[in-house]
Amino acid sequence: MPQFDLRDHCRAIRSELLAAFGEVLDAGQFILGPNVSAFEEEMAAYLGVAHTVAVNSGTDALILALRGLGVGAGDEVVTSAFTFVSPAEAASLLGARPVFVDIEADGFNLDPGRLEAALSPRTRAIVVVHLFGQAADLEPVLEMARLHGIAVVEDACQAIGADYRGRKVAAWGSAGCLSFFPTKNLGALGDGGLLSTSDPALASRVRALRVHGSGPKYHHRMTGYNSRLDELQAAVLRVKLKHLEGWIARRIEIAKGYDERLRAAGLTEWLILPAHRTYGRHVFHQYALRVLSGVRDALREHLAKKGIGTAVYYPVPLHLQEVYRGLGYRLGDLPRAERAAAEVLCLPMFPELRPEQQDRVVEEIAGFFKTRREGSRHSGSCYLQQPREARGQSALPRGPLGA
Ligand SMILES: *Cc1c(COP(=O)(O)O)cnc(C)c1O
């Protein structure tokens, strides 16, 4: 079984999608038409924000958010070291310098306790990422930003529908950014993204930026971009938005199913299950385990041999990426992010995953650790004999990082 499968997903709503395509074809308007406007309104209502601007991708939403907030050359943008590259890339493209913060000891999101040390007089924005579908702890981040007069942008690309203290993510910061990449919890049939904000001036700047800095048409106020959501994708997303809550409920059920099965199989000796936060709903874009004792890659290989797809999000923390070598970070600078990169393993997760498939995933994981345990008894020297002690000492990623 794959780690993610879109075929069943599309099949279930095929006739609805085809009807939507037909309407767009008949209307003959493909850029910034009625579906984009309607989708923007529906998303504003869903998120509980005043304004949304549909754009070309989640990455573009981040670029336009930072640009709209005035980030430019010489500024610093603080973000998590353990995430997809986009927040840092957006800062770099605007001539700003990304500054990386380590993650929580017991989770995968930015540690608010480490934020202050990363701030400088040049810090212009903090991009807080809600990784894997779980909100980051926003209140201390917003408070720190307020004290220092810095903007907060939420990267909610993996967390549509997640909430924090009763309000949706992407509705807390100066701006929120969503991605509709096909595998995201709300995915288009191609690229797409959206920016949310309650600031009318920011919304208006971003609306201009997405159409070449213009408004009215052919009157250019600033250097902008061509970054629009297609009318066809908006029509698809409007169909899919109606199903989103049902799909999220399935993801939560599947995560609970993994928790229960992994516990029942006695595997918490070797694995750390996803943390549950009391402050808000986790929408499980990914079910991300930590595999202790340095056997993550061996487990992944074992599962692959049994036909079970898994994913490593992300194998290299941002501060150690080749592209950021010039920033001067060293291995060991952000040890929690480095450890997460070596330990994280994402199990199959999509709304159509069946209970018997989950049974198989957990059986095969149990099989892997059973043979390891027996092997260690014979050799008498395996570090797996004391898995809990090995916590925090697992091997660092190999390859470019080991050098
Ligand atoms: C997917 C993703 C992005 C980028 O979204 P695109 O639509 O692919 O540009 C940014 N940040 C995070 C955390 C993501 O998962």
The ligand as a Gaussian input file, in Angstrom:
#p B3LYP/6-31G(d) Opt

LIG

0 1
 C        3.378000      22.083000       0.983000
 C        3.997000      23.055000       1.898000
 C        4.378000      24.332000       1.472000
 C        4.357000      24.751000       0.031000
 O        3.171000      24.632000      -0.609000
 P        3.164000      24.556000      -2.232000
 O        1.725000      24.742000      -2.552000
 O        3.689000      23.230000      -2.608000
 O        3.993000      25.683000      -2.735000
 C        4.869000      25.211000       2.400000
 N        5.014000      24.869000       3.684000
 C        4.676000      23.655000       4.138000
 C        4.835000      23.338000       5.583000
 C        4.174000      22.692000       3.259000
 O        3.874000      21.481000       3.690000

